[in-house]
């Protein structure tokens, strides 16, 4: 009899974390037991309305505790398999399928370009295909230009599932990678995922090395279904962006993909997310391809694969980046589709009665279903103290001592449990803020889906970026109404508490105050934020070489985008603007790109000069390399919660940012302060204030229309002609010749030395 196959895994949580988790779970159990048996208002005393409201609240709390307990237990033993080291000749043929629906060709270009730059022992084994359900000529032309395969599907039959199944029917590689149109893989995507497919064939030795299993150690029943990597984003999601928190809080989906989904490994229940996934063709064929008839085809396909006995893993390696939704409307539609699709797919796969799924797996998926009722629970949590304070309807029967000794420890320990299981990515307050933003628009769709009224149409999430100042204040109306009620209730409770010295009201006051903070943040979120850029800007530091009229300068980028970059220089230099252009050269360890550009603005910051440069001309080879420089990297958005990301910090930051005026520099040339006397060719002293290479500003009356100013320490002179634009402003007529002679450097150095 063969032994059960043992897979080497990395355990992510230590003893200390385990202790906190179990203490939190025990405290939650004590609390919810007390709530159920001792605190629900009796209808004979408080009326049926009080009892019903109390039941709604305690059920919401109980479900939250159940979800929290499952969450803690999963993440408490979160693990992922060690990646085997396998011979390169073992690496199989791979079909890379890029699904597209009406996305712009420029967006597709970046994804295809990333796929073409993926490393592999034998790149002839990588077969890249664009799967276009619109059968668009321009997409077919792009595929031909980039030398990748193309599958066109004219009628959009079965939406994304039909599109991928159409491609699967025409390909044959044993492993398939699926990407959404906006997801750009890093160069190591395949090298960091494909080895996992050999987990059944390789074993890790005590010294950490890997060896092939003997025939007796093999287990033919152990089959890998898919390897899911995180869905990460190179642009700030709406929560980061609208809250001015790009460097303070992680992407909202990071918590799921980097923590929760990896934690689901121990139940063989990681979710197939449809993109950034390596998936077995054998598994797909066994379940009849990508699931159709559902709006969450990926989620359902994953369940069906696991039902066939395949082992699936989520790994915490970010190997692709895409676009997060850029409008509130698209965000809400996305979450409605996910929520309704999840409930529908769980029903279609008979998750509870499915005999092919283990109990552990079923529980994990049922938790998914419970999650989508989070938004109704959030409504209950916000409304309960309001109806108590304004209408005197009791929802909890208890005293202050019970709250301090039962509720408070549970509350504190739950937060601590979440802290130690979240990898620093999420806390309860931020989760509540996110849920408060979305909940008004999730309750009815989730209720309808639960009542078997399903959404039939597959809505693709809009992710195009536009320069706009779109405010969604109308969507904040439910939040504003609840905020008004909450603040009124808070004022009445505070007034009554001070009047009667009723310290028992402190919990209601705290509850109302916290809810008010979340509602204020939701309103702030809906106010939106002005977007000044069509293209996303990445904070990257890359060495730069600048060439202009035979001169070369070196600097480093502060940020870069598809259309331009900011270059930081220790000293000022002349950068051409307008129609004049310079040559820019970038070089990293993997990529190299050259292009022409011109300066569009300049400013002095912290003793250095920062130049805004616009790209003008770039050939196809350099474009491909430049896009990889931008996108083949670990992006600069926050990965963990900032220590300053408290609720008051959030509100203060947003008020401050919205009150401040955004000012952009329109200056195209650096203006260097001279502030010293220069002599004319006739020996007359002229006080020069500053110079920007092309123009010079002098101080004084009776200055001539034309003059030549001697540069100290140099044989060169500034040939100046009055501009007529401003008193004392002269055009330097020989500035081009002076650039070549380093005369300006001498002038500016002399000015700084004098100062």
Secondary structure, 3 states (H helix, E strand, C coil): CCCCCCCCEEECCCHHHHHHHHHHHHHHHHHHHHHHHHCCCCHHHHHHHHHHHHHHHHHHHHHHHHHHHHHHHHHHCCEEECCCCCCHHHCCCEEEEEEECCCCHHHHHHHHHHHHCCCCCCHHHEEEEEEECCCCHHHHHHHHHCCCEEEECCCCCCHHHHHHHHHHCCCCCCEEEEEECCCEECCCCCCCCHHHHHCCCEEECCCCCEEECCHHHCCCCCEEEEEECCCEECCCCHHHHHCCCCCCCCCCCHHHHHHHHHHHHHHCCCCCCCCCEEEEHHHHHHCCCCCCCCCCHHHHHHHHHHHCCEEEEECCCCCEEECCCCCHHHHHHHHHHHHHHHHHHHHHCCCCCCCCCCHHHHHHHHHHHHHCCHHHHHHHHHHHHHHHHHHCCCCCCCCHHHHHHHHHHHHHHHHHHHHHHCCCCCCHHHHHHHHHHHHHHCHHHHHHHHCCCCCCCCCCCCCCCCCCCCCCHHHHHHHHHHHHHHHHHHHHHHHHHHHHCCHHHHHHHHHHHHHHHHHHHHHHHHHCCCCCCCCCCECCCCEEEEEECCEEEEEEEEEECCCEEEEEECCCCCCCECCCCEEEEEECCCCEEEEEEEEEEEEEECCEEEEEEEEEECCHHHHHHHHHHHHCCCCCCCCCCCCCCCHHHHHHHHHHHHHCCCCCCCCCCCCEEEEEEEEECCCCEEEEEEECCCEEEEECCCCCCEEEEECCCCCCEEEEEECCCCCCEEEECCHHHHHHCCHHHHHHHHHHHHC
